[in-house]
């Protein structure tokens, strides 16, 4: 099931289909209003890089409807460790450097592990 999820993860992802070990990375960032569209375009360049990282499942991207320049990235990983390793690698890539440089301020950056109810 996990391999199927990885293959379709960017297109189809439901919370019920996620393994218990799944980690979710939440980043809420502020960009200069002029950079919001460039940030979103760089998301599209970052996606193939993320898809090649071990443990990556999917990425959901949002923008604020109430404040200009506020963007939310929601990434799903097999584990917190996979996220950390990928982050280290991506921050040193040229695309990653350009992407992270557009972040004027990180309002929230947090990793969450799933808990059963």
Secondary structure, 3 states (H helix, E strand, C coil): CHHHHHHHCCCCCCHHHCCCCCEEEEEEEECCHHHHHHHHHHHHHHHHHHHCCCCEEEEEEEECCCCCCEEEEEEEECCHHHHHHHHHHHHCCHHHHHHHHCCCEEEEEEEEECCCC
